[in-house]
Amino acid sequence: MAQIVAGFGVPHTPVFPHFVKRDGPDCEIAKLFGAQKDELAAARPDLILMFDTDHLNTFFLSDLPIFAVGIDETFKAPNDEPRDVPNYIVPSHRKLAAHVRAAAVAAGFDVGMTQNFSVDHSITVPLHFLTPDMDVPVIPFFVSGHLPPLPSAARCHALGQAVARAIEAWSEPLRVVMMGSGSFSLEVGGPRMAPGRSDGVPDPDWAMRVITLLEAQQTDRLIADATEHQLLKAGNVGGELLNWIAMLGAIGNRKPNYVAPQMQNGHAYGVWRW
């Protein structure tokens, strides 16, 4: 049977690959992703399922599901233009992705799908740093975290639990890593940007509270506090926290090995291994 062997929380800032190319392997970004890359290699994954929020590149306002799974044997990445990121073909697992979707629907979640699809920087940038050879299959699971109405944090946590049950019911012996991709407090291209920048961190206190609750394994408190009002107050992409919460639902009530903050960007790097 398939088993979940680790959980990761990752940022996906699109300019980070350019910064690392410019600043070299000793810069903070390279070191933080490098530590996660080592942890991921130690987990020996056969597959990654990543909860992610698309930035209106895979989907758009005319077709915007609350939840959806990418179902195909491969997908293209990226479909936007983050600097210094090559064009990748990422392997996936069509049959398991379809199984996860069917099981989630049977559990009461209305999960859409996309086929013959591509993804943007929110999936590509973490993979660029963590699996640059693109030799680990990835199933993208999309959560609508940018435009209200947002799914509730409790609903996303329960979704993660349903996805975990689906994976553990799969007969093939696979080691599966769950990922949540996104920020806790971030405004991109909006009125709460920092002066002279294209983004900003409108609610650093909330970002720090999220990190504190993650470190203390207080998932119930995090779910209660992560209301739609709070997520939107934290920036126009603050709802990406829902991806981390879905990942927490999938891995169970576990204490992280570490949560490394990057407060100037309103996000963190987290690892849960057991």
Sequence and secondary structure as in RCSB ss.txt:
>XXXX:A:sequence
MAQIVAGFGVPHTPVFPHFVKRDGPDCEIAKLFGAQKDELAAARPDLILMFDTDHLNTFFLSDLPIFAVGIDETF
KAPNDEPRDVPNYIVPSHRKLAAHVRAAAVAAGFDVGMTQNFSVDHSITVPLHFLTPDMDVPVIPFFVSGHLPPL
PSAARCHALGQAVARAIEAWSEPLRVVMMGSGSFSLEVGGPRMAPGRSDGVPDPDWAMRVITLLEAQQTDRLIAD
ATEHQLLKAGNVGGELLNWIAMLGAIGNRKPNYVAPQMQNGHAYGVWRW
>XXXX:A:secstr
  EEEEEEEE   TTHHHHHHHH TTSHHHHHHHHHHHHHHHH  SEEEEEE   SSSSBTTB  SEEEE SSEE
EE SS  TT   EEEE  HHHHHHHHHHHHHTT   EEE S B  HHHHHHHHHH TT  S EEEEEE  SSSS 
  HHHHHHHHHHHHHHHHT SS  EEEEEEE  SS EESSTT  TTSSEE S HHHHHHHHHHHHTT HHHHHHH
  HHHHHHT TTGGGHHHHHHHHHHH S   SEEEEEGGGTEEEEEEE 
